[in-house]
Amino acid sequence: MGKFEIKKRSNGEFQFNLKAGNGQIILGSEGYSSKAGCLNGIESVRTNSQIDERFDRKESASNKYYFNLKSSNGQIIGSSEMYESAAGRDNGIRSVSENAPDASIEDLTV
């Protein structure tokens, strides 16, 4: 089962990573000014990860593949790592969809 980990950046912002059951990071967030904002971002991932159209499938200039998960207003709420293939990216999307709804939250800032 997956989990969200909340961390505090050196600049004081909060961020979360969604990890798969094997511990691999499958989605990372932007920075949030408050922990409450970060928690709202997690809830947004839980909801939006169930809507395939919210995954923006991308290819970088260096021919690597990645995705962004967007909220209903089009704001990016999380981004993936770079993948060597489109199939790898699509597996990452599937993993986020499967792990996010029931993932536990581990707060590493306390």
Phi and psi restraints in degrees (value plus and minus 20) as a CYANA .aco file:
   2 GLY   PHI     -99.1   -59.1
   2 GLY   PSI     149.9   189.9
   3 LYS   PHI    -170.4  -130.4
   3 LYS   PSI     130.3   170.3
   4 PHE   PHI    -114.4   -74.4
   4 PHE   PSI     112.9   152.9
   5 GLU   PHI    -133.4   -93.4
   5 GLU   PSI     106.6   146.6
   6 ILE   PHI    -119.0   -79.0
   6 ILE   PSI     109.3   149.3
   7 LYS   PHI    -149.4  -109.4
   7 LYS   PSI     141.4   181.4
   8 LYS   PHI    -129.4   -89.4
   8 LYS   PSI     108.7   148.7
   9 ARG   PHI     -97.8   -57.8
   9 ARG   PSI     145.3   185.3
  10 SER   PHI     -83.3   -43.3
  10 SER   PSI     -43.7    -3.7
  11 ASN   PHI    -107.6   -67.6
  11 ASN   PSI     -14.1    25.9
  12 GLY   PHI      72.2   112.2
  12 GLY   PSI     -28.2    11.8
  13 GLU   PHI     -97.8   -57.8
  13 GLU   PSI     135.0   175.0
  14 PHE   PHI    -119.6   -79.6
  14 PHE   PSI     127.9   167.9
  15 GLN   PHI    -165.6  -125.6
  15 GLN   PSI     139.8   179.8
  16 PHE   PHI    -147.1  -107.1
  16 PHE   PSI     133.2   173.2
  17 ASN   PHI    -143.4  -103.4
  17 ASN   PSI     117.6   157.6
  18 LEU   PHI    -116.1   -76.1
  18 LEU   PSI     103.0   143.0
  19 LYS   PHI    -130.7   -90.7
  19 LYS   PSI     121.1   161.1
  20 ALA   PHI     -94.0   -54.0
  20 ALA   PSI     152.8   192.8
  21 GLY   PHI     -77.1   -37.1
  21 GLY   PSI     -46.8    -6.8
  22 ASN   PHI    -106.0   -66.0
  22 ASN   PSI     -17.1    22.9
  23 GLY   PHI      70.0   110.0
  23 GLY   PSI     -24.0    16.0
  24 GLN   PHI     -97.2   -57.2
  24 GLN   PSI     114.9   154.9
  25 ILE   PHI     -91.4   -51.4
  25 ILE   PSI     105.0   145.0
  26 ILE   PHI    -132.7   -92.7
  26 ILE   PSI     -31.9     8.1
  27 LEU   PHI    -178.6  -138.6
  27 LEU   PSI     113.2   153.2
  28 GLY   PHI    -141.2  -101.2
  28 GLY   PSI     125.5   165.5
  29 SER   PHI    -114.3   -74.3
  29 SER   PSI     151.1   191.1
  30 GLU   PHI     -97.1   -57.1
  30 GLU   PSI     158.5   198.5
  31 GLY   PHI    -105.3   -65.3
  31 GLY   PSI     123.2   163.2
  32 TYR   PHI    -140.0  -100.0
  32 TYR   PSI     122.6   162.6
  33 SER   PHI     -95.1   -55.1
  33 SER   PSI     -40.2    -0.2
  34 SER   PHI    -155.4  -115.4
  34 SER   PSI     137.7   177.7
  35 LYS   PHI     -86.0   -46.0
  35 LYS   PSI     -56.2   -16.2
  36 ALA   PHI     -80.3   -40.3
  36 ALA   PSI     -61.2   -21.2
  37 GLY   PHI     -82.9   -42.9
  37 GLY   PSI     -59.8   -19.8
  38 CYS   PHI     -83.1   -43.1
  38 CYS   PSI     -64.2   -24.2
  39 LEU   PHI     -83.7   -43.7
  39 LEU   PSI     -57.8   -17.8
  40 ASN   PHI     -83.6   -43.6
  40 ASN   PSI     -57.1   -17.1
  41 GLY   PHI     -82.3   -42.3
  41 GLY   PSI     -59.9   -19.9
  42 ILE   PHI     -82.1   -42.1
  42 ILE   PSI     -64.9   -24.9
  43 GLU   PHI     -83.1   -43.1
  43 GLU   PSI     -55.6   -15.6
  44 SER   PHI     -85.9   -45.9
  44 SER   PSI     -58.4   -18.4
  45 VAL   PHI     -83.5   -43.5
  45 VAL   PSI     -64.8   -24.8
  46 ARG   PHI     -74.2   -34.2
  46 ARG   PSI     -65.4   -25.4
  47 THR   PHI     -93.0   -53.0
  47 THR   PSI     -73.5   -33.5
  48 ASN   PHI     -93.3   -53.3
  48 ASN   PSI     -40.9    -0.9
  49 SER   PHI     -89.0   -49.0
  49 SER   PSI     -31.2     8.8
  50 GLN   PHI    -113.5   -73.5
  50 GLN   PSI     -18.1    21.9
  51 ILE   PHI    -138.3   -98.3
  51 ILE   PSI      85.5   125.5
  52 ASP   PHI     -76.2   -36.2
  52 ASP   PSI     -54.9   -14.9
  53 GLU   PHI     -86.0   -46.0
  53 GLU   PSI     -34.8     5.2
  54 ARG   PHI    -103.1   -63.1
  54 ARG   PSI     -28.4    11.6
  55 PHE   PHI    -110.4   -70.4
  55 PHE   PSI      98.2   138.2
  56 ASP   PHI    -116.6   -76.6
  56 ASP   PSI      85.3   125.3
  57 ARG   PHI    -102.5   -62.5
  57 ARG   PSI     106.9   146.9
  58 LYS   PHI    -149.2  -109.2
  58 LYS   PSI     140.8   180.8
  59 GLU   PHI    -151.3  -111.3
  59 GLU   PSI     111.4   151.4
  60 SER   PHI    -100.8   -60.8
  60 SER   PSI     149.3   189.3
  61 ALA   PHI     -82.9   -42.9
  61 ALA   PSI     -44.0    -4.0
  62 SER   PHI    -115.2   -75.2
  62 SER   PSI       1.7    41.7
  63 ASN   PHI      41.3    81.3
  63 ASN   PSI      14.9    54.9
  64 LYS   PHI    -124.6   -84.6
  64 LYS   PSI     136.9   176.9
  65 TYR   PHI    -134.0   -94.0
  65 TYR   PSI     123.9   163.9
  66 TYR   PHI    -176.7  -136.7
  66 TYR   PSI     155.1   195.1
  67 PHE   PHI    -162.7  -122.7
  67 PHE   PSI     135.4   175.4
  68 ASN   PHI    -137.2   -97.2
  68 ASN   PSI     122.0   162.0
  69 LEU   PHI    -121.9   -81.9
  69 LEU   PSI     106.9   146.9
  70 LYS   PHI    -133.5   -93.5
  70 LYS   PSI     131.9   171.9
  71 SER   PHI    -103.4   -63.4
  71 SER   PSI     158.5   198.5
  72 SER   PHI     -82.6   -42.6
  72 SER   PSI     -44.2    -4.2
  73 ASN   PHI    -110.8   -70.8
  73 ASN   PSI     -14.0    26.0
  74 GLY   PHI      68.4   108.4
  74 GLY   PSI     -20.9    19.1
  75 GLN   PHI     -95.5   -55.5
  75 GLN   PSI     118.4   158.4
  76 ILE   PHI     -93.7   -53.7
  76 ILE   PSI     105.6   145.6
  77 ILE   PHI    -128.8   -88.8
  77 ILE   PSI     -31.1     8.9
  78 GLY   PHI    -189.8  -149.8
  78 GLY   PSI     132.8   172.8
  79 SER   PHI    -153.0  -113.0
  79 SER   PSI     131.7   171.7
  80 SER   PHI    -111.9   -71.9
  80 SER   PSI     155.8   195.8
  81 GLU   PHI     -96.2   -56.2
  81 GLU   PSI     158.0   198.0
  82 MET   PHI    -107.3   -67.3
  82 MET   PSI     118.7   158.7
  83 TYR   PHI    -137.0   -97.0
  83 TYR   PSI     131.7   171.7
  84 GLU   PHI     -95.2   -55.2
  84 GLU   PSI     -43.7    -3.7
  85 SER   PHI    -159.3  -119.3
  85 SER   PSI     140.0   180.0
  86 ALA   PHI     -83.9   -43.9
  86 ALA   PSI     -54.3   -14.3
  87 ALA   PHI     -84.9   -44.9
  87 ALA   PSI     -60.0   -20.0
  88 GLY   PHI     -82.2   -42.2
  88 GLY   PSI     -64.1   -24.1
  89 ARG   PHI     -80.0   -40.0
  89 ARG   PSI     -64.2   -24.2
  90 ASP   PHI     -85.8   -45.8
  90 ASP   PSI     -54.4   -14.4
  91 ASN   PHI     -85.4   -45.4
  91 ASN   PSI     -57.2   -17.2
  92 GLY   PHI     -82.6   -42.6
  92 GLY   PSI     -62.1   -22.1
  93 ILE   PHI     -81.3   -41.3
  93 ILE   PSI     -65.1   -25.1
  94 ARG   PHI     -80.8   -40.8
  94 ARG   PSI     -59.9   -19.9
  95 SER   PHI     -85.0   -45.0
  95 SER   PSI     -62.5   -22.5
  96 VAL   PHI     -81.4   -41.4
  96 VAL   PSI     -65.3   -25.3
  97 SER   PHI     -80.5   -40.5
  97 SER   PSI     -57.6   -17.6
  98 GLU   PHI     -99.0   -59.0
  98 GLU   PSI     -56.7   -16.7
  99 ASN   PHI    -107.5   -67.5
  99 ASN   PSI     -55.6   -15.6
 100 ALA   PHI     -81.4   -41.4
 100 ALA   PSI     -63.9   -23.9
 101 PRO   PHI     -78.1   -38.1
 101 PRO   PSI     -59.0   -19.0
 102 ASP   PHI    -132.4   -92.4
 102 ASP   PSI      -8.4    31.6
 103 ALA   PHI     -86.7   -46.7
 103 ALA   PSI     119.9   159.9
 104 SER   PHI     -95.8   -55.8
 104 SER   PSI     147.7   187.7
 105 ILE   PHI    -138.6   -98.6
 105 ILE   PSI     104.6   144.6
 106 GLU   PHI    -133.9   -93.9
 106 GLU   PSI      96.9   136.9
 107 ASP   PHI    -112.7   -72.7
 107 ASP   PSI      88.2   128.2
 108 LEU   PHI    -112.6   -72.6
 108 LEU   PSI     -10.4    29.6
 109 THR   PHI    -114.7   -74.7
 109 THR   PSI     -27.2    12.8
